[in-house]
């Protein structure tokens, strides 16, 4: 096992298996994964800082077995931030369990997590509040709509739905921005405040149901798979406080090192092929260098 000791912003890390190929189709190695996360950190970290992170790890690469890691590993450095959350049980007399999450606030913590072959970073629509009790209900700062195409529909149909959903959200005082899922879909985010996660979910569901009523040939708001063929599911349930969505600028475990990439509304309108909104790590680094963080308005 190859190991190398490094200093990242004053923190000592040992990086391992740097030559291991994690994306066989492209020969994309673990060293390249770490390099990507180091170079994109300036725009990625502001979107995940303060949020509980669920890692999706691929120790043997995208063709091997993977697993979600919600609990913070016991072997983490003591400088990696964690926060505990009391999970809610569906049984009235069961208080649930306590989950200790990772919170990746800075570059050393991000690189440490990436070194675990954590290709994907998943976060909820809320952040920990420093002045709120840990049993408090999460207060989302974002509303998300996950547009998921049912074959033969693709991201092209997702873009058409997004164009129709955008003015509906704007009429309600919301200002959505779009990003690719890094797979076949598209996601719309809008900043919100003063809502509980339950209220956010209810609001998102009402928008999804209205779109289904207006575009029944193209949109479905229910998860039932038999209803989804050739249509776009507007998944409003991602606003549940216990659910997570792929983070902006996170890698995805696809054939190639795809990235969940913020895009402009002009790009959404111009999309006529799935290739039009397909971006790899190299593409995203070039885009960030040229355009900065297209999701920056969500942070204000």
N, C-alpha and C positions, 0 to 999 in steps of 0.2 A: 504494500500500500504506500503510494507516494504521499508524502506530507511536506508542507511548507509552512513555516511560521511567518506571520505578517503582522504589521501594525496598521490598523484602520482607525483613523481619527483618535489615536492614542490608546486604543484597545488592542490587546494581544489576541490573535486568532491563529488556529492551526487549520489550514485548508488541506483537504484530502482528495485523492483520486481525481486529480485535475485533468488527466488525459482520458478519463472514461467518457465514451461517446454516449450521450443521452438522447440524441436525435439521430438515429442511424441513417436515415434517408439523406441527411445533409452532412453527416459527420460532425455534427455540432456537439462539442464537448462540454464537460462540466466547467472547465476553465472559461469557456465562452459564455456559459450561463452566468457565472459570477461576474464576468466583465460587463455583460449586458446590465445586470442589476446595479453594478457600481456606477455605470454611466447614465442610467435612467433615473437614479435615485432622487435627483433634484426635483423631478416632476412627480415621481411616484409617491415618495414619502409623505408629502403634505396631504395626500388623499387617504392614507391608511393610518397616519399617526393618531394615537388615542383610540383606535378601534381594536376590538379583539380580533385576532387573526387566526383563521383555520388554514393550516398548511395542507397542500396535497403533494405528497412525496412520491418520487419515482426513483428509488435507489438503483434500479437496473435500467433506467431509461424508459422512454415512452412505450416501448414494446414489452416491457416487463410489468410485474405486478405493482400496483400503486395502493396507497391508503391515505385517508384523511387523518390528520392529527389535530384534534381540537384541544386536548390537554397539553399544557406546556411540558416539554421533556424534563425529566429530573436532572439530566446532565447539563442543563443550560448554564452559561456563565451567570454569576450573581448580578451582573450589570444589565442583563436583559430584563426589561420590565415585564411584570405579569400583573394581572388583575383577576380577582375571583368573582364569579357570578353564581347566584343561586338559581339553578335551572328550575323551571316550573313543571310540576307533574300534572298529568291529566286526572290523577286520582286525588280526591279532596283531602284525604288524610295523609297523603304522601307529600312531604315538603320538597321532594326532588333532591338533586345532588348538587354539590358545589363543583364548578368547573373552573380551573385556573388556566386562563388564556395567556398566550403571548400577546404583547403589544409592541409592534416594531416602530419605534419612534425615530430611530436614527440609522445612519449608514452601518455602523458596526453590527447592530442587531439584524439588519436586513441581510448583510453578507453572511453572518452566522447562520441564519435560517436558510439561505440559498445553498450553503455548503452542505445542508442535510438533504440535498437533491429535492428541495421544495420548489418545484417548477411553478406551481400555481399558488397564488395568495388570494384567499377569499375573506371578505369582510362584510359586516352588516351595515345598515344605513344609519347607525348611531355611533356616538363616541362616548367613552367614559367621561363622566363629569367629576372634576376634582372636589367639588363642594356638595355632591349629592351622595346619599347613602347607597350602599351597594345593592340594597333590596328595592331601590326605586325602579319604577318602570322606565325602560329605555325611551329616550326622547330623540326621535330621528331628526337629522339635519338634512336628509335627502329623501326624495320620493323616487322610486325606480319602477320602470316598466320594462320587463324582459320580453322582447318580441322573438318568439321561437317558431320557426317555420316547420310545418309538417310537409314532408316530401309529397309531390314534387316541387312545392314552394321552396324558395331560397331567400337569401338576404335581399334580393331584389324586391320581392313582395313585402318583406319587412320594411323596406324603405318607403314603399307606397303607403303602408299603414302608418308609418312614422310621420309622413307628410300630412296625413289627415288628422292624426292625433295632436300634432304640434299646436295648431290654432285653437283646438278645444282646450288644451292646457293653458295657453296664453290668455284665453278669455276668462279663465279662473284665476289669473294673476300669477301663474307659474311660468317659468322661463327654462324650458327643457334644452338640454344638450345631448348629443348622440355619441355613442361609441360602439364599436363592434364588440361582439362577445369573444372574439378570437376563434370562433367556430363558424356556425352557419347563421347566427342570429345578430340582432341589433338591440341595443339597450338605450333607453332614454332616462336621463337623470334630471331632476329639478330640485333646487334648494327649497326647504320648508323649515318652519319653526313653529313652536307652540302646540305641536301635535303629539299624542302618544302613538306608539307603534300600531295599536289597534285602530286608532282614528286614521292613520296614514293608509293602512291596508284597506279600510272601508272606502276611503276617498279614491284610492287607485282602482278598487273593484268597480266603483260606480262609473269611472271613466271607461274602463274596459268593457263593461256591459253596454254602455252607450255606443261605443264603437262597434260592438257586435250587432246591435240593433240597426245601426246605420249602414254597415257593410257586411251583411250576413254571408255573402258569397266569399268573403276574404278573411274575416276575423272571427275568432272564437275566444271566449273568456273563461271557458271551463276546461279542466285538465283532461277530460275523457278522451282517450286516444282515438276512438272511433269517429270523433267529431273533427279531428285535426287534419285529416288528409287534404293536402293542397291549400290549407289555410294557415293563418298566422295566429298562434296563441299569444294573447297579451297576458303574460303571467304577472298578475298583481300581487300574488302571495309572497313575493320576495321582500315585501315590506314588513312582514312578520318579524318581530324583534329577535327571534331565535334563528332566523334564516340569514344566509350569506350569499353574496354575489361576487363574481370574479372582479378583482380590483382593477382600476384603470392602470394600464401599462404592465399588468402581469403577463408573464408568458402563459401559454396554454400547451398542454401535452397533446399536440396533434402530430401529423406526419412531419411537418416542418415546424421550426420554432416560431409559431404564430403568437400574436400579442393582442390583447384586448385594447383596442386603439381608439382614442377620441377622434372624431371626424367632424367636418364642417357640415352645415346644412346644405351648402352647395354640392358637396360630395354626395350627400344623401339623395339630393334631387337628380344628380347626374348618373347615379348607379343604374347600369343596365345589364350587368353581369356580376356573378359572385366574385370574380377576380378583381373587380373595381374596388372592393372594400376588403381585400385580403392583404394583411401586412405582417411581415416577419420582424424579428428583432432589429436587423439592419435597417429595414425601412423606417421603423419607429424612431431609431436614433437619428436618422437623417431628418425626419419630420420634426422632431423636437428641436434639432439644431436650427431648422429654418423657420418654424412657426411658434416655438415655445409650447407651453401647456394649453391646449385647446380647452381643457376642463378647468382652467384657472378661475373662471367666473363662479364656479361652484364653491370656491373657498372664501369668497368675500362675505 
